[in-house]
């Protein structure tokens, strides 16, 4: 009996050490870095929303385009996670349309999903975006854009929004990615809410469509996929290893290692 208790205590102690090292310390570092910066003083009314200059060839783009972006969330939320969106431009169009979820109108009975003309690579309330996916082509990309519109219409949480653990902006983009797996979207570990599965699901494809995941209400789970690698979800925070390009993914901090590639037309 004593041996069993000692073994159980050692296992519990090791588990606690693992959780502290892998989840809590990185989040503490991210909080310290965030609150020591100037971004916490930003006013949403004057914060930048213009182009970050990542897409410089807009006037000359004749082909259809799908791009996926993520940027640190506004104010204190940015210490923990990012806001993600998808920007599309069909052939023949002169402007981009953004697919994203915002929680501003939900409390007043409005819709969470916003599909409207916008700056594809715009700052998110002062925070510069990172390009996660860049897909260009002809009829085949136009067809994917049409499927994105159809998938957005079927999003079951259009009148719900919760920062944590979801459904939120990252829940929506992960949902679209699963519905259109040809995009092969690899959302960062800081995309809190991406593991919240619509309609109370437990098993699903990984957002990239290259693996599988198990998730319990977006709070606990595990994901294994070719694009994302191995991820463990603890209380909505993600940590894991991306096998290629090799990198360590930590909650709050994000990716440490080789930069992720934004695959271009390599389905």
N, C-alpha and C positions, 0 to 999 in steps of 0.2 A: 504494500500500500504506500509506504513511504517512498519507494523507488518510483512508483507511478506519479505521485505528487511532485517529486523533484523533476521528473522528466517533463511533466506538464508545465511546471513553472519555468523551466529553461526554454521550452518552446514558446511560451507566452512572452518571456523577456526578449527572446530573439525577434519575435514578430513585432514587438513594440519598437525595438531598435531599428528594424527595417523600415517601419512606417515613418519614424522620426527622420531618419537619414534620407529616405527617398522622397517623401512627400512634404513633411513639415518644414525642414530646413530650407529646401529650395524655395518654398513659398515665402518663408521669412526673409530670405535674401531678395526676392522679387519685391516684397513690400518695402524693404529698406531702400532699395534702389529707386522705386517709384516715388516714395514720399520725400526723398532727398532731392528730387528733380523739380523743375519749374512747371511741369505739365499739370500738377494738381491745382494750380492757380488759374487754369484756363476757364474762360467764360464761354459757354456753348454758343452764345449769340455772336461772338466775335471769332470763334475758333475757325481754323482753315478747313474748307471743304473743296478747294480748287484742286486741279490736277497736280499730282506729284511728279509729273514728267516721265512716267514709266512707259507711256504709250505715245511715241513721238511721230508716228506715221499715220495718224487718223485720216488726214485729208487724202492720202493716197491708197487707202485700203479699199480694194474692190471686192475682196472675198468676204465670206461669212466668217465671223469671229466669235469665239466664246472664251472668256477669261474669268478666272476665279481669283479673288483677292481676300486678304485678311489684314486687319490693322488693329492695334491695341485699342481696347474699349475706352470710353470717356471717363476721366477722373479716376476714382478709386477702383473702378472695375478693371481698369487697364493693368493694375498690379497682378491680377489673376488671369485675365484672358483677353481674347480678341473678338472682334466683330467681323463676320465674313459675309461676302456677297458674290453674286455672279453677274457679269456684264456681258451682254450679247449684242451683236450687230449682224442682221441678215444681209445677204447680198442686195445691193441696190439701195440700202438705207444709208443716210448720211449722219446718223447719230446712234449712240448706244442706249440700251435699256438695261436697267439694273433690277435684279431679283434679290430682295432682302426682306428681313423681318425687323420691324421696329415696335417697341412696346408703348410708344407715346399715346396712341389712340385707343388701345385696348381697354384701359380703365374707363373710357368714356363710351364704351360700347362699339368702338370702331374695329376695323380689321387690322391684324398684325402684318399680313403679307403686303408688301409694297412692290409693285411692278411699274416702273415709270422711267422716263428718260432721265439720264443722269451722267455725271462724269465717271467713266469707267475706273480710272485710277486715282480718284479723289482722296484727299486726306479725310480721315474719319475724325472729325472734331479735333483737328490739330495733330493727329497721329498719322504718320506716313504708312501707306499700304505695302504689302509684300505680294508679289505675283506668285500664285500657286499653280496655275494652269493656263496655258495659252494654246488654243486649238483653232486652226484656220483651214478653210477649204471652200468647196463649192456646195453642190446639192446635199452631200452627206452631212455637212455641218448645219445647213439650213434645216434639215430634218431633225437634227438633235435639238436645235433651238425650238422647233415646234413641239417636240416632246417635253421640253422644259416648261413651256406654257401649259401643256396638258397636265403635267405632274403638279404644277403649282395650284391648279384648280382643285386637285384632289387632296391637298394638304389638310389634314383633319384638325389642326390646332390654329386655324386662322383667327379665332377669337380668344386665344389664350396666349399669355406671355408670363414667364417666370425667369428671372435672371439665373437662378440656380434651383434645381439641377436642369431645368428646362420645362417646357419647350421655349426656346429662344431663337436668336438669329442663327446660331450654329446648328441647332436642331433642324431648322428649315433647309439650310444648305446641304447638310448631311443627307437629309431625306431626298432632295433633288438629285444628289450624287448617286444614291442607291437606285433611284428610278431611271437614271441615265448613266449606267456604269461605264459606258464608252468614254466618259470624261476622265475617268481614273483620278478622281480628286483625292489628294492626300492632305487632309486638314491637320493643322499643327496640334500638338498636345494641349496647347493653351486655348483651343476652341471648346471651352466648357459648354456642355449642352449637346455636343455632337453625338454622344452616346445615349441620349434620351430617345428611345425608340417610340415612334408614334403608336397610338392606340394600345399602349401598355404592352408592347411586344417584348419578348425576352431574347429571342434569337433573330439575327438578321445578317445580311451581307455587310462587310465593311464598307464605309463610304466610298472607297476606291473601287469596289467591286472585285478586288483581287483576293479576298479572304472572307472570314466569318468573325462574328462577335457574339458574345453573351453579355447582356446588360440587364440589371435589376433597377428599373426606374431611373436610370442614368446615374445611380449612386455607387454601384459596385459592378464590376464586370471585367472581362478580358477580351482582347482582340488579337487575332493573328492573321496577317495578310502580307502579300508580297510587297505592296507599296508602303504600308504603315509599319510593318515589322511586328514586334510584340509589344502590346500595351496593357497595362493594368490600371483599372479605374477604381479609385478609392475616394468615396465621398464626392464624386464628380471631378476629381483631380486625376490627371493622366501622367503616368511615368512608363518608360519602356526603352526599347532598343530598336532602331531602324537599321536593318541589316545592309541595305544598299540604297543610296550612299550611306556609309557607316556613320551613325550618330547616336548620341544619348539624348532621350527626350525627358525633360523634367517639368513638373508642374510650376506655373508661374514664370519660370525662366525660358522654357521652350527648348529649341534644338541646340545641342552642343556637338560639334563635329563637322563632317563634310556637309557643304550646303546642299539643300534639297534641290532636285532638278524640277523644272516646270516643263514636263514633256510636251513637245510640239509635234502634233500630227504623227504619233508613233503607235497608234492603236494596233 
